[in-house]
Amino acid sequence: MPATQKTAATQIAALRLDLPDPLPVALTVKQGTRIAGVSESTFWDAIRDGSVKSVKLRGRVLIPTLPFLRRFGIEPSPVVFETTAD
């Protein structure tokens, strides 16, 4: 299946949750709050208490995408890249 084709479930989930396409390895706090549907202060509390796993990268807090989505029961379809012969 070409990388541009997606399952209907993934398209619906991305549309409803305003997920970036393609999914990045990590989300910003702002993206996480939109997906979770909570305020930024609630999201920061969840990061501090460990409910939301995060990674600090040179002072920037990022949320690993797959574990975050899986916590909400969302399992993104794998992306398949096909190479072409030159």
Secondary structure, 3 states (H helix, E strand, C coil): CCCCCCCHHHHHHHHHHCCCCCCCCEECHHHHHHHHCCCHHHHHHHHHCCCCCCEEECCEEEEEHHHHHHHCCCCCCCCCCCCCCC
